[in-house]
């Protein structure tokens, strides 16, 4: 039996090894396994807490995003409404300006017509007065002189020239 001493059963060695193994298992269980298991449990709890918080944050973010989208939609509607009101107001203002300009131009045209009529009447009166003056002057020359045919022609031509010059001056 000398070749197989490793396979020989020694009860003292067995009990001693078993006692060391049990003591080591107790020490490890009390000092190492409990803190490791506690750390793993704490880590698992922290991960679950973070996941729950992330889920809550995601729900809150989705809620805020929905609120922002709704607010943006309302702002777009308000901007569209404001733009439409501004366009309508500008169109109304444009129509008022066009109407005022039309009225003013009609007044100016009417004023110009009245001024032209008055000027025409004044010129007519000036020509009438001038014609009377020339006629009186011609008659006085004719009456003051005894004239022959050539002098008569000369006096009439001078009177017509005076009349023409007075008319051009009045115009």
C-alpha positions in Angstrom: 0.0 0.0 0.0 2.7 2.4 -0.3 1.8 3.4 -3.8 -1.6 4.8 -2.9 -1.2 6.9 0.2 -3.2 9.7 -1.4 -6.3 7.6 -1.6 -6.1 6.6 2.0 -8.9 8.0 4.2 -7.7 9.8 7.4 -10.5 10.7 9.7 -8.6 13.2 11.7 -7.5 15.0 8.6 -11.0 14.9 7.3 -12.4 16.4 10.5 -9.7 19.0 10.6 -10.3 20.0 7.0 -14.0 20.1 7.5 -13.7 22.3 10.6 -11.4 24.7 8.7 -13.8 24.8 5.8 -16.8 25.4 8.1 -14.9 28.2 10.0 -13.8 29.8 6.7 -17.4 29.6 5.3 -18.7 31.2 8.5 -16.2 33.9 8.5 -16.7 34.6 4.8 -20.5 34.5 5.2 -20.4 37.0 8.1 -17.7 39.3 6.9 -17.6 39.1 3.1 -20.8 37.7 1.6 -23.2 39.8 3.6 -21.6 43.1 2.5 -21.2 41.8 -1.1 -24.9 40.8 -1.2 -25.9 44.0 0.5 -23.9 46.0 -2.1 -25.5 44.0 -4.9 -28.9 44.5 -3.5 -28.2 48.3 -3.0 -26.9 48.4 -6.6 -30.0 46.6 -7.9 -32.3 49.0 -5.9 -30.4 52.0 -7.2 -30.7 50.7 -10.8 -34.4 50.1 -10.3 -34.8 53.6 -8.7 -32.9 55.2 -11.6 -35.1 53.3 -14.1 -38.2 54.4 -12.3 -36.9 58.0 -12.2 -36.0 57.8 -15.9 -39.5 56.5 -16.7 -41.0 59.4 -14.7 -38.6 61.9 -16.4 -39.5 60.5 -19.8 -43.3 60.9 -19.0 -42.7 64.4 -17.8 -40.6 65.3 -20.9 -43.4 63.8 -23.1 -46.0 65.8 -21.2 -43.9 69.0 -21.5 -43.3 68.3 -25.2 -47.0 67.9 -25.8 -47.6 71.2 -23.9 -45.0 72.9 -26.0 -46.5 71.6 -29.2 -49.9 72.8 -28.1 -48.5 76.2 -27.1 -46.7 76.5 -30.5 -49.9 75.6 -32.3 -51.7 78.3 -30.4 -49.0 80.8 -31.1 -49.1 79.9 -34.8 -52.9 80.4 -34.7 -52.5 83.8 -32.9 -49.8 84.9 -35.4 -52.0 83.9 -38.3 -54.9 85.8 -36.8 -52.8 88.8 -36.1 -51.4 88.7 -39.6 -54.9 88.5 -41.1 -56.0 91.4 -38.9 -53.0 93.4 -40.0 -53.7 92.7 -43.7 -57.3 93.6 -43.3 -56.4 96.8 -41.5 -53.9 97.7 -44.1 -56.4 97.0 -46.9 -59.0 99.2 -45.0 -56.4 102.0 -44.6 -55.5 101.6 -48.3 -59.1 102.0 -49.3 -59.5 105.0 -47.0 -56.4 106.6 -48.5 -57.6 105.9 -52.1 -61.0 107.4 -51.3 -59.5 110.5 -49.7 -57.1 110.9 -52.7 -60.0 110.5 -55.1 -62.0 113.1 -53.3 -59.1 115.5 -53.1 -58.4 115.0 -56.8 -62.0 115.7 -57.6 -61.9 118.8 -55.5 -58.7 120.0 -57.3 -60.2 119.3 -60.7 -63.3 121.2 -59.8 -61.3 124.1 -58.4 -59.2 124.2 -61.6 -62.4 124.3 -63.7 -63.8 127.1 -61.6 -60.4 129.0 -61.9 -60.4 128.4 -65.7 -63.9 129.6 -66.0 -63.2 132.7 -63.9 -60.0 133.4 -66.0 -61.9 132.9 -69.2 -64.6 135.4 -68.0 -61.9 137.8 -66.9 -60.1 137.6 -70.2 -63.4 138.0 -72.1 -64.1 141.1 -70.0 -60.5 142.4 -70.7 -60.9 141.8 -74.4 -64.3 143.5 -74.3 -62.9 146.4 -72.5 -60.0 146.6 -74.8 -62.2 146.4 -77.8 -64.3 149.2 -76.5 -61.2 151.3 -75.7 -59.8 150.6 -79.2 -63.2 151.4 -80.7 -63.5 154.6 -78.8 -59.9 155.5 -79.7 -60.5 154.7 -83.3 -63.7 156.7 -83.3 -62.0 159.7 -81.6 -59.2 159.6 -84.2 -61.7 159.3 -87.0 -63.8 162.1 -85.6 -60.8 164.3 -84.9 -59.4 164.1 -88.3 -60.6 164.3 -91.7 -59.1 161.3 -93.2 -58.7 159.9 -96.6 -58.8 156.2 -97.6 -55.1 155.5 -96.8 -55.2 157.3 -93.5 -58.3 155.4 -92.6 -56.6 152.1 -93.5 -53.6 153.1 -91.4 -55.7 154.0 -88.3 -57.7 150.7 -88.5 -54.5 148.7 -88.8 -52.9 150.5 -85.8 -56.1 149.8 -83.8 -56.0 146.1 -84.8 -52.4 145.9 -83.9 -53.1 147.5 -80.5 -56.0 145.1 -80.0 -53.8 142.1 -80.8 -51.0 143.3 -78.5 -53.4 143.9 -75.7 -54.9 140.4 -76.2 -51.5 138.8 -76.2 -50.6 140.7 -73.1 -53.8 139.6 -71.3 -53.2 135.9 -72.3 
